Amino acid sequence: MRFLIRVLQFFRVHICQVNPFGLSHINHFEVSCRAQNRKPDLNVFRYFYEFITAGDWYTFAHRKGIPYPSGDERSSLKSWKDHFFWLDDRCLPAEMS
């Protein structure tokens, strides 16, 4: 949550002005960093995403020519069954282990 606030303060926008998809990019970046035991960094976020206007909203879009920060990112769930993914026990609550 603090990373989200830092991003919004840096770009001087209120949370109600940001497109929900833009907010999801911020959250996805933070979760990806934390999953790799890294602290999310604003400068790294700015390398992968650009701040743009989308109508009356602001949002964050992937920079063209820059790879996705988490590798091959899916834009839909259409073919999710064609791929495997593994969860390690750190992702699961202790009750589910």
Residue pairs with C-beta under 8 A, 6 or more apart in sequence:
3 26
3 29
3 30
3 40
3 42
4 15
4 23
4 26
4 27
4 30
6 42
7 26
7 42
7 45
8 14
8 15
8 18
10 42
11 51
11 58
13 58
15 23
17 57
17 58
18 57
18 58
18 59
18 60
19 54
19 57
19 58
19 59
21 59
22 54
22 57
22 58
22 59
22 60
25 49
25 59
25 60
25 61
25 62
26 45
26 60
28 70
29 40
29 45
29 48
29 49
29 69
30 40
32 69
32 70
33 39
33 40
33 41
33 44
34 40
44 69
47 63
47 66
48 62
48 63
48 66
48 68
48 69
49 60
49 61
49 62
49 63
50 60
50 61
50 62
50 63
51 58
51 59
51 60
52 58
52 59
52 60
52 61
53 59
62 68
74 80
89 97
